[in-house]
Amino acid sequence: MLKINKQKVRLPSVIIPYDGPILKQGAQDVFLYLRPESNGVLVESLLLQVVKSDVYTEKCRVVYLANMPGDFIVKNRIIEQHYALKIAFARKGKRMFTSHMKREFERFFQCPFDSAPVIGSFDAIKKLDLSFENLFSCWVAPYHYAVINGQSIKYYKDHYIINYDIPAILHKNTRKTDFAVMIFRSLLTRSEFHHMVEDMRTVLVKKGIISETRPLARTFHYSSGPFEQLLDGIGYLYDRSANHLPFESLSFAAYLTEHGIRKKDILDAVRNPIMHFRTDEGRIIEENIFSYTIDDTFHDAMVKFQSRIMKPGKKKL
């Protein structure tokens, strides 16, 4: 009789357990996780050295550190959930574009959207005979690259390719690619936080980990704003028993619920981030909530969220 070898899935290993939300004014819990292709332990150590330096230690500390096993991530489809909207655009192509996105496309690229060869990155790989790595690493001039509602569009080989990086991200997500996840509890201003990230870059360059021209985003990711902190927390926040911590334990989620916003509405925004908002001037705009709240305080992000326009029966993306 043939024996089937069922390999046990490794569980997240939490080195520093998360100690719950903070609602102190100006505080934020910023997730940072290393890309699978980065030099894990060494990079992790160098980043922590920067945070613990005299310049930042009084206003920033690590309140969560965990190792995420690749097989656990694959089994639970964490990457697919995290990039769900970008994957949908990469698979379905121009059919996903809203009217606003079409207009922005025409304004930026100066060509009619309907007749333009706009394709998702998965179709681009097949049609243009590219590998996922070729597509990921190809350089184009700034006027051939746009980001609209959080979706990247790269003009390459006479085609407008949507979310060129998604095939590579999914391909690099394997059972063997473990990576570290941290939460920095920060009282730094966003400007100060960006300075800290640049100091991290300087250290990594000096140690020969990355070249000066390598985009830092290819080494690690960090939450760009409060709503992205929620998205990161949904995927990567666990206790020492490898149980996923409740959504409400995230600092920004706790802040929103304390101000009377329902958990259902918060989660709906995270899962369907492209929506309409009313500005202070009374204009109605379309934005991706993650892009719209980059670098915001909790208060400012909440105010923008509360300005969203609810349309009964609106089809979700």
C-alpha positions as CSV (number, residue, x, y, z in Angstrom):
1,M,0.0,0.0,0.0
2,L,1.4,3.4,-1.0
3,K,2.1,5.6,2.0
4,I,1.3,9.3,1.6
5,N,3.7,11.6,3.3
6,K,1.7,14.4,4.9
7,Q,4.2,17.0,5.9
8,K,3.1,18.9,9.0
9,V,2.6,22.7,8.4
10,R,4.8,24.8,10.6
11,L,3.1,27.5,12.7
12,P,4.1,31.1,13.2
13,S,6.8,31.5,15.8
14,V,6.2,34.6,18.0
15,I,9.3,35.9,19.6
16,I,7.9,39.2,20.9
17,P,4.1,38.9,21.6
18,Y,1.8,41.8,20.8
19,D,0.6,43.5,23.9
20,G,-2.6,45.0,22.6
21,P,-3.8,48.3,21.1
22,I,-2.6,51.7,22.0
23,L,-4.9,54.8,21.8
24,K,-2.4,57.4,22.8
25,Q,-2.5,60.5,20.6
26,G,0.0,60.3,17.8
27,A,0.8,56.6,18.3
28,Q,0.7,54.1,15.5
29,D,1.5,50.5,15.1
30,V,3.4,50.1,11.8
31,F,3.9,46.7,10.4
32,L,7.2,45.9,8.7
33,Y,7.9,42.6,7.1
34,L,10.8,41.3,5.0
35,R,10.5,40.3,1.4
36,P,11.1,36.5,0.9
37,E,14.2,37.2,-1.2
38,S,15.9,39.4,1.4
39,N,18.7,38.1,3.7
40,G,16.3,37.4,6.6
41,V,18.2,37.2,9.9
42,L,20.9,39.7,9.0
43,V,18.5,42.3,7.6
44,E,16.2,41.8,10.6
45,S,19.1,42.5,12.9
46,L,20.3,45.6,11.1
47,L,16.8,47.1,11.1
48,L,16.4,46.5,14.8
49,Q,19.7,48.2,15.4
50,V,18.4,51.4,13.7
51,V,15.2,51.3,15.8
52,K,17.2,50.8,19.0
53,S,19.6,53.7,18.3
54,D,19.6,56.8,20.4
55,V,17.9,58.8,17.7
56,Y,14.7,56.7,17.7
57,T,14.5,54.5,20.7
58,E,12.5,57.0,22.9
59,K,9.7,57.3,20.3
60,C,9.8,53.9,18.6
61,R,10.0,50.3,19.9
62,V,9.2,46.8,18.7
63,V,6.0,45.4,20.2
64,Y,5.7,42.4,18.0
65,L,8.2,40.1,16.3
66,A,7.3,36.8,14.6
67,N,8.6,34.4,12.0
68,M,6.1,33.4,9.4
69,P,6.7,30.0,7.8
70,G,6.2,29.8,4.1
71,D,4.1,26.6,4.3
72,F,1.7,28.3,6.8
73,I,1.4,31.3,4.5
74,V,0.7,29.1,1.4
75,K,-1.8,26.9,3.2
76,N,-3.8,29.9,4.5
77,R,-3.5,31.8,1.3
78,I,-2.3,34.9,3.2
79,I,-0.6,36.5,0.2
80,E,-3.6,36.0,-2.0
81,Q,-5.9,37.6,0.5
82,H,-3.5,40.5,1.1
83,Y,-3.2,41.3,-2.6
84,A,-6.8,40.3,-3.5
85,L,-7.7,43.5,-5.4
86,K,-4.4,43.8,-7.2
87,I,-4.7,40.1,-8.2
88,A,-8.2,40.7,-9.6
89,F,-7.0,43.6,-11.7
90,A,-4.0,41.5,-12.9
91,R,-6.2,38.7,-13.9
92,K,-9.2,40.6,-15.4
93,G,-7.4,43.5,-16.9
94,K,-9.3,46.5,-18.3
95,R,-12.7,45.1,-17.4
96,M,-12.0,46.1,-13.8
97,F,-11.5,49.8,-14.5
98,T,-14.1,52.2,-13.2
99,S,-15.1,55.3,-15.2
100,H,-12.9,57.5,-13.1
101,M,-9.9,55.2,-13.7
102,K,-10.5,55.2,-17.5
103,R,-10.5,59.0,-17.5
104,E,-7.3,59.1,-15.4
105,F,-5.7,56.6,-17.8
106,E,-6.5,58.8,-20.8
107,R,-5.3,61.9,-19.0
108,F,-1.9,60.4,-18.1
109,F,-1.2,58.3,-21.2
110,Q,-2.9,60.6,-23.7
111,C,-4.7,57.9,-25.6
112,P,-8.3,56.6,-25.6
113,F,-8.8,53.8,-23.1
114,D,-11.3,51.7,-25.1
115,S,-8.9,51.1,-28.0
116,A,-5.7,51.0,-25.9
117,P,-4.0,47.6,-25.5
118,V,-4.5,47.3,-21.8
119,I,-3.9,43.9,-20.4
120,G,-3.4,42.2,-17.0
121,S,0.0,41.0,-16.1
122,F,-0.9,37.3,-16.3
123,D,-2.0,37.8,-19.9
124,A,1.1,39.9,-20.6
125,I,3.4,37.0,-19.6
126,K,1.7,34.7,-22.1
127,K,1.1,37.2,-24.9
128,L,4.5,39.0,-24.8
129,D,6.5,35.8,-24.0
130,L,7.9,37.2,-20.7
131,S,9.0,35.5,-17.5
132,F,7.5,36.8,-14.3
133,E,11.0,38.0,-13.4
134,N,11.5,39.8,-16.7
135,L,8.2,41.7,-16.2
136,F,9.0,42.5,-12.6
137,S,12.4,43.9,-13.2
138,C,11.9,45.7,-16.5
139,W,12.5,49.5,-16.3
140,V,10.4,52.1,-18.0
141,A,10.5,55.9,-18.1
142,P,8.4,57.7,-15.5
143,Y,6.0,58.9,-18.2
144,H,5.3,55.2,-19.1
145,Y,4.3,54.3,-15.6
146,A,1.2,55.4,-13.6
147,V,-0.6,54.3,-10.4
148,I,-4.4,54.8,-10.5
149,N,-6.5,53.8,-7.5
150,G,-3.6,51.8,-6.2
151,Q,-3.2,49.8,-9.4
152,S,0.1,50.2,-11.3
153,I,0.1,50.5,-15.1
154,K,3.3,50.1,-17.0
155,Y,3.7,50.7,-20.7
156,Y,6.0,48.1,-22.0
157,K,6.3,46.3,-25.4
158,D,3.5,48.4,-26.8
159,H,1.0,47.3,-24.1
160,Y,-0.3,48.8,-20.9
161,I,0.3,46.2,-18.3
162,I,-1.7,46.2,-15.1
163,N,0.1,45.3,-11.8
164,Y,3.2,44.0,-13.4
165,D,4.6,42.8,-10.0
166,I,1.8,40.4,-9.0
167,P,3.0,37.3,-10.9
168,A,6.5,37.6,-9.3
169,I,5.1,38.2,-5.8
170,L,2.9,35.1,-6.1
171,H,5.7,33.0,-7.6
172,K,8.1,33.9,-4.8
173,N,5.6,32.9,-2.2
174,T,6.5,29.3,-1.6
175,R,6.5,26.8,1.2
176,K,10.2,27.4,1.9
177,T,10.1,31.2,2.0
178,D,9.9,32.2,5.6
179,F,10.1,35.8,6.6
180,A,10.0,38.0,9.7
181,V,7.1,40.3,10.7
182,M,7.5,43.2,13.1
183,I,5.3,45.9,14.5
184,F,6.9,49.2,15.4
185,R,4.9,51.2,18.0
186,S,5.8,54.7,16.9
187,L,5.3,58.1,18.3
188,L,7.4,59.5,15.5
189,T,5.9,62.0,13.1
190,R,5.5,60.5,9.7
191,S,8.4,62.6,8.5
192,E,10.6,61.3,11.3
193,F,9.5,57.7,10.5
194,H,10.5,58.2,6.8
195,H,13.9,59.5,8.1
196,M,14.2,56.3,10.1
197,V,13.5,54.2,7.0
198,E,16.1,56.1,5.1
199,D,18.6,55.3,7.9
200,M,17.7,51.7,7.4
201,R,18.5,52.0,3.8
202,T,21.9,53.6,4.5
203,V,22.8,50.7,6.9
204,L,21.8,48.0,4.4
205,V,23.8,49.7,1.6
206,K,26.9,50.1,3.8
207,K,26.7,46.4,4.7
208,G,26.4,45.4,1.1
209,I,22.9,43.9,1.5
210,I,21.4,46.1,-1.2
211,S,22.7,48.4,-3.9
212,E,22.1,52.1,-3.8
213,T,19.8,51.8,-6.8
214,R,17.7,48.9,-5.5
215,P,14.2,50.1,-4.4
216,L,13.8,49.5,-0.7
217,A,10.3,48.1,-1.3
218,R,12.0,45.0,-2.7
219,T,13.7,44.3,0.6
220,F,10.9,45.1,3.0
221,H,7.3,46.4,3.2
222,Y,6.0,48.7,5.9
223,S,2.5,50.0,6.4
224,S,2.0,53.2,4.5
225,G,-1.0,54.4,6.6
226,P,-3.6,53.4,9.2
227,F,-5.8,51.4,6.8
228,E,-2.8,49.5,5.5
229,Q,-2.0,48.7,9.1
230,L,-5.3,46.9,9.3
231,L,-4.7,45.0,6.1
232,D,-1.3,43.9,7.4
233,G,-2.7,42.9,10.8
234,I,-5.4,40.7,9.2
235,G,-2.6,38.6,7.6
236,Y,0.2,38.6,10.1
237,L,-0.8,39.1,13.7
238,Y,-0.7,36.0,15.9
239,D,-0.2,35.0,19.5
240,R,2.3,32.5,20.8
241,S,-0.1,29.6,20.3
242,A,-0.4,30.6,16.6
243,N,-3.9,31.8,17.0
244,H,-4.9,34.8,14.9
245,L,-5.5,37.8,17.2
246,P,-8.9,39.5,17.0
247,F,-9.3,42.3,14.5
248,E,-10.3,44.6,17.4
249,S,-6.8,44.2,19.0
250,L,-5.3,46.3,16.2
251,S,-4.7,49.8,17.4
252,F,-6.5,51.6,14.5
253,A,-9.4,49.2,14.6
254,A,-9.8,49.9,18.3
255,Y,-9.6,53.6,17.6
256,L,-12.3,53.4,15.0
257,T,-14.7,51.3,17.1
258,E,-14.1,53.6,20.1
259,H,-15.5,56.4,17.8
260,G,-18.6,54.4,17.0
261,I,-17.6,52.9,13.6
262,R,-18.8,49.3,13.1
263,K,-16.4,46.5,12.6
264,K,-18.4,45.4,9.5
265,D,-17.9,48.8,7.9
266,I,-14.2,48.8,8.6
267,L,-13.6,45.4,7.1
268,D,-15.7,46.2,4.1
269,A,-13.4,49.2,3.4
270,V,-10.3,47.0,3.8
271,R,-11.7,44.4,1.4
272,N,-13.3,46.9,-1.1
273,P,-10.9,49.9,-0.8
274,I,-12.0,51.8,-4.0
275,M,-14.8,54.1,-3.1
276,H,-16.2,57.7,-3.4
277,F,-15.5,60.4,-0.9
278,R,-16.8,64.0,-0.4
279,T,-14.0,66.5,0.1
280,D,-14.1,69.6,2.4
281,E,-15.0,71.6,-0.7
282,G,-18.0,69.5,-1.5
283,R,-16.5,67.7,-4.5
284,I,-17.0,63.9,-4.9
285,I,-13.8,62.0,-5.7
286,E,-12.9,58.4,-6.2
287,E,-9.9,57.0,-4.3
288,N,-8.4,53.8,-2.9
289,I,-8.7,54.1,0.9
290,F,-5.1,52.8,1.3
291,S,-3.6,55.4,-1.1
292,Y,-6.0,58.2,0.2
293,T,-4.8,57.8,3.8
294,I,-1.1,57.3,3.3
295,D,0.9,59.0,6.1
296,D,-2.3,60.1,7.9
297,T,-2.8,60.2,11.6
298,F,-5.6,58.0,13.0
299,H,-7.8,61.0,13.3
300,D,-7.3,62.2,9.8
301,A,-7.7,58.7,8.3
302,M,-11.0,58.4,10.3
303,V,-12.3,61.7,9.0
304,K,-11.6,60.7,5.4
305,F,-13.3,57.3,6.0
306,Q,-16.4,59.0,7.5
307,S,-16.6,61.2,4.3
308,R,-17.2,58.2,2.1
309,I,-20.4,58.2,0.2
310,M,-22.6,55.1,0.8
311,K,-24.5,54.0,-2.3
312,P,-27.2,51.4,-1.6
313,G,-26.9,48.4,-3.9
314,K,-23.5,49.6,-5.2
315,K,-21.6,46.7,-6.7
316,K,-18.4,45.8,-4.9
317,L,-15.2,45.5,-6.8
